[in-house]
Amino acid sequence: MSRITAIEPQKRAPHRVNIYLDGHYAFGLDRLVAAWLKVGQDLDEEKIAALQAQDACERAYQQAVLFLSFRPRSEAEIRQNLRRHAFAEDVIERTLERLRAEHLADDPQFARAWVENRAAFRPRSRRALATELRQKGLSEESVRSALSEVDEEALAYAAALKKARHLKDAPRDQFRKKLSQFLARRGFSYSVIAPIVSRLWDEGHVGPHSEDEESL
């Protein structure tokens, strides 16, 4: 049995405290974990181990929240980040359970948000999106669900529109070649590319009165 002889805030991490047992530094704890401790309290080895385990979970949770503060993450990304910070596997799993309960880790929601973001800012094919989601560690079920309502032609048109504007003065053959190559790099198939390229060429080169003029 050991007795707490001092509880002091850490200078470089004010959210943590140093615990002294029998006059000597023993270990550090998060303030939340140490909240109920007081000087003069006795701790046995089992209680000390439980406090340190609880502290590891709290540190892992805080690291995960920090990691998530930059952008949404998949569970696989969170797990990989916690492993890089040398947390034990059981601590990582308990942290993910807590994040799921608080809706901070939600792979299906993450997958949908990823697809929506891509559609808005960097459109690409269903195949390319599926590859990206799998690389993020998403399950096949989450991938299929996120892509279930994706309109491939709408994505191709959105992806090609800005590029087509830069090619508006290019000859027809060059316009078709460069725009087709651009869409192919985004993962679209020829069956999708061909009509989109023709549509954009027509939209940029057929005048608003062409049909009337042809009927004269």
N, C-alpha and C positions, 0 to 999 in steps of 0.2 A: 504493500500500500504506500502511495506517495501523496504528499500534501502540496497543494498549490500555495506558493509563497509570494508570487507576483504575477500580475497580468498587465502587460505593457503594450501600447500601440506600436506597430512597426513604423519606423521613420519614412521608409520609401513606399509603404503600402498601408495607408491609414485605415483601409477597410479590413486589415488583418491585425491580429494581436499575437504577442509572444507569451507563451505559457512557461512559467518557471516552477519546477517541482523540487522541493527540499533545498531551495536556494540556488538551483542551477537551471539554465535554459534547457527546456525539454523539447518543445515543438511549437510551430505556428498554427493558428487557426483563423478561419474567417470569423468576423465579428458575429455573424448570425449563428454560427455553430457554437461560439463561446459565450453567447448571450446569457446563459443561465449559470455559468461558472463564477465562483467567487473565491477570493483569497481565504485560505484556511480549510477549503474543501478537500476531502480525501478522494483519491482516484485509484482504483485497482487497474491491473493490466488489461482486463477485459474492457473496462470503460474507456481507457486511453485508446485502445485499438478501435473502439466504436467511434470515438470522436475524430480520429484521424481518417477513418473510412468516410464518415459524414463530410469531413472537410474536403476530401478528394472529390466527392460527388458535387459539392458546391463549387469548387474550383473548375471542374469540368463543365458544369452548367454555365458559369460565367464566361468561360472561354467560348462555348458554343453560341451564347447570345451575342458576344462580340463578333464572332465569325458571321453570324446571321445579320448583323447590323449593316453590312456593306451591300448585300443583296440576298434574295432568297436562295436557299441551298437544298439539295436533295439529301436524304438520309445518308447516302453513301459518301457524299462530300463532307458532311458533318463528322461521320465516323472516321474518315481519313484524316481530317484536321485534328481530331482529338488523339488519334494514334501518333501523329507527328509531335504532339505535346506530351507523349509518353504516359498517357492515362491507361490504366489497366482495362481489359476487355469488359469485366463486370461493371466497372464504373461507367464505361461508355454506354453499355446497354441500359443501365439505370437512367443515365442522362437522356438518352433518346426516348425512353418511356415517359420521362417528365416533359420533354419537349412536345411529344405527341399529345399528351394530356392537355397541354397549354396551346395546342394548335400552332406551335412554332415549327414543327416538323410534320409535313404532310405531303408525301410524294405525289399523289394524284393532283392536288392543288398546284404543287410546284410545276408539274408537267403541263398543266393547262396554262399557267401563267407564262411559262417558257414559250409555248406555241403562240400565245397571244402577243407577246413581246416581239417575237420574230416576225410575225405577220405585219405588225405595225412598223417596225424599223428595219428589218433585214429579211424580207420574204425569201423562202426557199421551199423546195419540194417536200412532199410528205416523206419521201425516202431519206432526204437529208435531215429533216427534223427528227425522224425516228432514230437515225444514227447518233445525232447529238444527245438525245434523251437516254439512249442506251449507254453512251459514254459517261453520262451523269449517274449511272447506276440504277436507273429506273427499271422496274419490272415490265415484262411484256404487256401485262394487263394495264398498267398505268400508261404505257406508250399508246396502246390501241385506243384507250378511252380518250386520251388527249387529242388524238388525231382523227377521231371518229367523224367529226363535222368539218374537217378541213376541206376547203374548196381549192383544189389544185390549180384550176384555171385562173381563179381570182388571185391566188398567190403569184402565179407566173406573170400575170398582167401587172400587178403591183410592183413586182421585182423589176420588170422590164421598162416600166413607164419612165422613170428618171433617166435610165441609160439611153432610152430612145430619144429623149430631148437633147442629149449631147450629140446624138448622131443625126439630127434632123437635116443637116446640110450634106450628109454623106450620100454618094450614089446608091442606088437601090441594092446592088449586089453586095456592096460593102456594108450597108445597113443590115441586110439580112444575115450576113456572115458574122459580124461582130455581135449583134444582138443574140443570135442563136448560140454562139459560143459562151456569151455571158450567162444565158439561162441554163445552158448545159452544166456550167461550173456550179450553179446553184442546185443542181441535181434533177432538173426537169427532163422529161423524156421528149423525144422528137415529136411524138403525137400531140403533146401539149405545146411544145415550142412553135411548131410551124404555123398554126392558126393565130397564135398571139403575135408573132412577128408580122404576119400579113395584116392583121388588124391594126397594129400600131403604125405600120407604113401607110396604110390607107387613111388613118386618122390624121397623120401629119402631112399628107400630100394630096388628099382629095379636097378640093375647095367646097365651101358651103353651098355654091350654086351649080355645082357640076351636073347634078341630075337634071336640073331645069334646062341647062344649056344643051345637054344631050337630047332632050325631048323636043327642042326647037327644030 
